[in-house]
């Protein structure tokens, strides 16, 4: 089925829908990973974005229920060079097209993804519209210009959990919100480290890695206040990844400020940005973002280079960190942007990339055990 992708700056691309009729709108970004498209589709950090895969053949291994990172598809649209409708994979439980159709997400192919990515790299991530019914470029460009900007827009409320939950049998085990008033809520207190995870768009594999490191994870909604968290008497606090601009997520920053120094804190991606703001830093939008499984990051504490998986369009401004006891721990070798920070005085640290990536590089998986050690040392 014929379709058209139009960017807000007037560039447009003829293409075809492999999921039937529909319309999609959002910010167009790209991901350089060769595998992991189902994890990408269900990553809450992509909410409001249409993802372009740079690898040319997508769909060849189908979809598998065990590979999801949240309870639904999060992307606004999916853009590929060539879609493969006949997967070859013993784990596959269906085709990518059927999976997208079930999630009411438009998928398109037969467009020059290389040209699209080069355009985004040159001019930055931008708003766009895809349509199978309106094939007039001028009309779609005008519609793209009316899409709310990613910058200054709080998207966390669209992806955070509505109810708190523990992790059981490799899936959420929801509990009533009222149970957050009970400090005896923990099921393995004394046997595992009790960790409250503030959900700004939490990926399931992060929970799995925290559990492997010896933590019992209680995931709570993004607007859970500091008093409630303190009443739960956790051993540590985790700040999750999530979508969009951190600056308007002021309620989370206020909560984090009140929690600084209470117990050890570990943040990933948006969690790092929010922690950075809470510690006096500022954030900025990156031209086309970092999204893929091949980003080189230097650990300034060990002088080793780690290949990392990343997905973010905003970052903590390097020039605003370094005040007080906050120090840089990691830096991106492509452009020298900030990738990690810590403050030993308040036992808080965070990274901009995803150490839990699966599939993906595992160079940074040690960070979960590092968090557990910080908690252990704090309790000693």
Protein Blocks (a to p, Z undefined) as FASTA:
>chain_A
ZZddddfkopacddddfebpadddddddddfbfghklmmmmmmklgoiacddfbfbghjl
opafklpcbfbdfbfbdcdfbdcfbdcdfkbgbdfklmmmmnopacdehiafklmmmmmm
mnopadddddfkbmcfklmmmmmmmpccfehpafklmmmcfbdcddeehiacdddfklmm
pmklpfkgojaccdddddfbiafklmmmmmmnopacddddfklcfklmmmnopabdcddd
dehjfklmmmlmmmmmmmgokaccddehjlmmmmmmmnopacdddfkopadjkbccddfk
lopacddddddfbdcdfklgoiajbccfbdcfklopafbdcdfknopacdfbdfkbccdd
fklmmmmmmmmmmmmmmmZZ
